[in-house]
């Protein structure tokens, strides 16, 4: 996803897959990898605060990275994609899985 058009293409494909594989609204599991930086992790968690999300964090074996799983009730694929875009825009260096 090096250019905005590729990014939009990716999100359109994801949107189609989400509509095909789930009945909406549904529980959605976001997974992110981020450097084990307390500020970055807090920033990521803050984006899901007050939404009823269940957040689990697991540090890598060497402690360099942290896996963050966020389980959240989402109303539709557009809302899922909107949240992915918000995370990418506001949290530097995050990898979405």
C-alpha positions, 0 to 999 in steps of 0.5 A: 500500500504505497500510494493512496489509490492502492490503499483505497483499493485494499480497503474496497477489497476488505469491505467486500470480504467483510460483507461476505463473511459476517452478518452485521452488526457483529463483533470484530477483532482488530489485531495490531503490532506496535513497538513496545512504547508506552506512549504509542500503546496508550495512543492506540488504546485511547482510540478505542476507549469508551466504545466497549472494546476488550483490549488484550496486549502481549509483549514479544519474547524479547520485549521489542514489540507488543501485539494489541488485540481489540474486540469491538462490536461494529455496526458495518464494514464501513465502520471497521475500515474507518477505524483502521484508517484512524489508527493508521493516521494517528499512531505512527509505526503501527502494523495492522493485521 
